[in-house]
C-alpha cells in the first residue's frame, strides 16, 4: 500500500492511442511540506491535468512520454512507454537516447536543445513551488512514499549448472529514487549486473528492472534489495532454485517419452494392418 502521491519533483506527461481515441497532457509539480523540506521526499505535488476526448472508445494501446525533475538523484528523467512497457529512455549522463530493444529507432525524438528547454522550465517551476511552500505553507504533512513490490524470476527455464539471468522487477517506486543491491549467500554482487532507469507506469508510480547473470546451483540463495530515498524504505526478495529439472534427467525423460509414443503408434499400425487383412479375407 502507498500513501497519497507526493514528492519533490515536477513532471509532464503526454499520452496517445494509435487509434487517436484519447490524448492527455498533464504536469506534475511538487509542493514542499514545510520550510526547507522540498529537497526531501515529503509530499509536494500539484497535479494539473488537461485532457481532450475525441471518442468514447477505449484505446487499444496507450503510449506515454514523461519528463520529471526533482531535488534528489536522478535529477531528471525522460522516458517513453507503451502499455507500461519501456520503449525508450534518455540517458542524461551520456546525453543520448537508449532504446529498450536495439530494434527501436531513435530518429525523430526530442533533440538535446528541446530537452534542455524542458529542464529549464521544470527547474523554474520546482523552485517557484519550493519558495511558495517555504513561505506560505506551515502545515507539516506526512511523507508520501510508495512501498516497493519486489519479485525475482529467471529469464529462461531453470536448469542447474546452465547459465541464466535473474530478473529483479521492482514496482510502486515513489518518488523515483531507488538503489538495487544483488547478493549471493549474503555477499554483495557487482559483476554481471545491469539495471534499467526508473520509468513511469500508468498508475502514476515508477518501475525498474535489474538483471544478474548467474549459473544456478542447488544450494544457491540470491537476494535483491531495494533502497529508496535516504534509506527510508528497504524491500527485499529472495530466490532459490525450486524443483529444477536436471538437464540429463530431462533429456532421458524426453527420449523415453519419444520411444514410448513411437512404440504405441507401431503397435497400433500392426493391429490396424491385421484387421485390414482379416476383413479382406472375410470378403
C-alpha positions in Angstrom: 0.0 0.0 0.0 1.1 3.6 -0.6 0.0 6.9 0.8 -1.1 9.9 -1.3 1.3 10.6 -4.1 3.8 13.3 -3.4 7.4 14.2 -3.8 9.8 17.0 -4.6 9.6 16.8 -8.4 7.9 18.2 -11.4 6.9 16.3 -14.5 5.0 16.4 -17.7 3.2 13.6 -19.4 1.8 13.0 -22.9 -0.4 10.0 -23.8 -1.8 9.0 -27.1 -3.5 6.0 -28.5 -2.7 4.6 -32.0 -6.4 4.9 -32.7 -6.3 8.6 -31.8 -9.1 7.9 -29.3 -7.6 9.8 -26.4 -4.9 12.4 -25.8 -4.0 13.7 -22.4 -1.5 16.3 -21.3 -0.5 16.8 -17.7 2.1 18.4 -15.5 3.1 17.1 -12.1 4.6 19.7 -9.8 6.0 19.4 -6.3 4.8 21.4 -3.3 7.0 21.1 -0.2 5.6 20.3 3.2 7.4 22.9 5.2 10.4 25.2 5.3 13.5 23.5 3.7 11.7 20.2 3.2 11.3 20.3 -0.6 14.7 18.7 -1.1 13.5 15.7 0.8 10.8 13.3 -0.4 7.9 14.8 1.6 4.6 15.2 -0.2 5.0 18.1 -2.5 2.9 17.7 -5.6 0.3 19.8 -7.5 -1.1 17.7 -10.3 -2.5 19.6 -13.3 -4.4 17.5 -16.0 -5.8 18.8 -19.3 -7.5 16.2 -21.4 -9.4 16.0 -24.6 -11.5 13.0 -25.6 -12.5 12.6 -29.3 -14.2 9.2 -28.9 -15.8 7.2 -26.1 -14.0 4.1 -27.3 -11.2 2.8 -25.1 -7.8 2.9 -26.7 -6.2 -0.4 -27.8 -2.8 0.7 -26.5 -1.5 3.7 -24.6 1.7 5.5 -25.5 3.2 7.8 -22.8 6.1 10.2 -22.7 7.0 11.5 -19.2 9.6 14.1 -18.2 10.3 14.8 -14.5 12.7 16.7 -12.3 13.4 16.6 -8.6 16.0 17.6 -5.9 17.4 14.1 -5.5 19.3 11.8 -7.9 18.3 11.2 -10.6 17.7 14.9 -11.0 15.9 14.4 -14.3 14.1 11.6 -16.1 12.6 11.2 -19.5 11.0 8.0 -20.9 8.6 6.7 -23.4 6.4 3.8 -22.6 3.8 1.6 -24.3 1.2 0.0 -22.0 3.6 0.2 -19.1 6.5 -1.3 -21.1 9.6 0.8 -21.5 10.3 1.7 -25.1 13.0 4.5 -24.9 14.7 6.4 -22.2 17.0 9.3 -22.2 20.5 8.9 -20.6 21.2 12.4 -19.2 24.8 11.3 -18.3 25.6 10.3 -21.9 23.2 12.9 -23.4 21.7 10.2 -25.7 18.5 8.1 -26.1 18.7 4.5 -25.0 16.3 2.1 -26.7 14.9 -0.8 -24.6 15.5 -3.1 -27.5 18.0 -2.5 -30.3 15.2 -2.6 -32.9 13.6 0.6 -31.7 14.6 3.6 -33.8 15.9 6.8 -32.2 15.3 9.2 -35.1 12.7 11.9 -34.8 12.9 12.1 -31.0 13.3 15.2 -28.8 16.6 17.0 -29.6 19.1 18.0 -26.9 18.0 21.6 -27.3 14.4 20.7 -26.6 15.4 18.6 -23.6 17.5 21.4 -22.2 14.5 23.8 -22.6 12.3 21.3 -20.6 14.9 21.1 -17.9 14.9 24.9 -17.5 11.1 25.0 -17.3 10.9 22.1 -14.9 13.6 23.6 -12.6 11.9 27.0 -12.6 8.5 25.5 -11.7 10.1 23.4 -8.9 12.0 26.4 -7.5 8.8 28.5 -7.5 6.8 25.9 -5.8 9.6 25.3 -3.2 9.7 29.0 -2.4 5.9 29.2 -2.2 5.7 26.3 0.2 8.6 27.6 2.4 6.9 31.0 2.6 3.2 30.2 2.9 2.7 26.6 3.9 3.3 25.9 7.6 1.4 22.7 7.9 3.7 19.6 8.3 2.1 16.9 6.1 3.1 13.3 6.4 5.5 12.0 3.9 4.1 10.0 0.9 6.2 7.2 -0.4 5.5 4.0 -2.3 6.4 0.6 -0.7 8.3 -1.2 -3.5 6.9 -4.5 -4.7 9.9 -6.8 -5.5 9.9 -10.0 -7.4 12.7 -12.2 -8.7 12.4 -14.7 -11.6 14.6 -16.4 -14.2 14.7 -15.1 -17.8 15.0 -18.7 -19.1 13.6 -22.0 -17.8 15.7 -23.2 -14.8 18.4 -25.8 -15.5 21.0 -26.3 -12.8 24.6 -25.7 -14.0 23.5 -23.8 -17.1 24.0 -20.0 -17.5 20.8 -18.0 -16.9 19.7 -14.5 -15.9 17.9 -13.5 -12.8 15.4 -10.6 -13.2 14.5 -8.3 -10.2 11.3 -6.5 -11.0 10.5 -3.5 -8.7 7.2 -1.7 -8.9 5.4 1.0 -6.9 8.6 3.1 -6.6 7.8 6.7 -5.5 9.5 9.1 -5.6 11.6 7.8 -8.5 14.7 7.2 -6.4 15.9 3.6 -5.9 19.1 1.7 -5.4 19.2 -2.0 -6.1 21.7 -4.4 -4.4 22.1 -8.0 -5.5 23.6 -10.6 -3.1 24.6 -14.3 -3.2 24.7 -16.1 0.1 24.5 -12.6 1.7 27.6 -11.4 -0.2 27.1 -8.3 -2.4 27.5 -8.8 -6.2 28.6 -6.2 -8.7 29.7 -8.2 -11.7 27.2 -9.2 -14.4 24.6 -6.7 -13.1 22.6 -4.4 -15.4 19.7 -2.1 -14.4 17.2 0.0 -16.4 16.4 3.5 -15.4 13.3 4.1 -13.3 10.4 4.8 -15.7 6.8 5.7 -15.2 3.7 3.4 -15.4 0.1 4.3 -15.8 -0.8 4.3 -12.1 1.5 7.3 -11.6 4.3 5.5 -9.9 7.6 4.2 -11.2 9.2 0.8 -12.1 12.7 -0.5 -12.6 14.3 -3.8 -13.7 17.7 -5.2 -12.7 19.4 -8.2 -14.3 22.0 -10.5 -12.9 23.9 -13.2 -14.9 24.1 -16.4 -12.9 24.9 -20.1 -13.2 22.4 -21.5 -10.6 23.3 -24.4 -8.3 21.1 -26.4 -5.9 22.1 -24.6 -2.7 22.1 -21.0 -4.1 20.3 -18.2 -2.3 20.1 -14.9 -4.1 18.5 -11.7 -2.9 17.5 -8.4 -4.4 17.3 -5.4 -2.0 15.8 -2.1 -3.0 16.6 1.1 -1.0 14.8 4.3 -1.6 15.4 8.0 -0.8 17.6 8.4 2.3 17.1 4.7 3.1 13.6 5.4 4.2 12.3 2.1 2.8 14.1 -1.2 2.3 12.4 -4.0 0.5 14.0 -7.4 -0.2 13.1 -10.5 -2.2 14.9 -13.9 -2.2 15.3 -16.5 -4.9 16.3 -20.2 -4.5 16.0 -23.0 -7.1 12.6 -24.5 -6.9 12.2 -28.1 -8.2 14.7 -27.7 -11.0 14.9 -30.4 -13.7 18.4 -31.7 -14.2 19.4 -31.4 -17.8 20.3 -35.2 -18.2 17.1 -36.2 -16.4 15.2 -34.0 -18.8 17.0 -35.5 -21.8 16.3 -39.1 -20.6 12.7 -38.3 -19.9 12.1 -36.8 -23.4 13.9 -39.7 -25.0 11.9 -42.3 -23.1 8.6 -40.4 -23.9 9.5 -40.4 -27.7 10.3 -44.1 -27.6 7.1 -44.9 -25.8 5.0 -42.8 -28.2 6.7 -44.5 -31.2 6.0 -47.9 -29.8 2.3 -47.2 -29.3 2.0 -46.0 -32.9 3.9 -49.0 -34.1 1.6 -51.4 -32.3 -1.5 -49.5 -33.4 -0.3 -49.8 -37.0 0.3 -53.5 -36.7 -3.2 -54.0 -35.3 -4.9 -51.9 -38.0 -2.9 -53.8 -40.7 -4.1 -57.2 -39.2 -7.7 -56.1 -39.1 -7.5 -54.9 -42.7 -6.2 -58.3 -43.8 -8.8 -60.2 -41.8 -11.6 -58.1 -43.3 -10.3 -58.6 -46.8 -10.1 -62.5 -46.4 -13.7 -62.5 -44.9 -14.9 -60.8 -48.1 
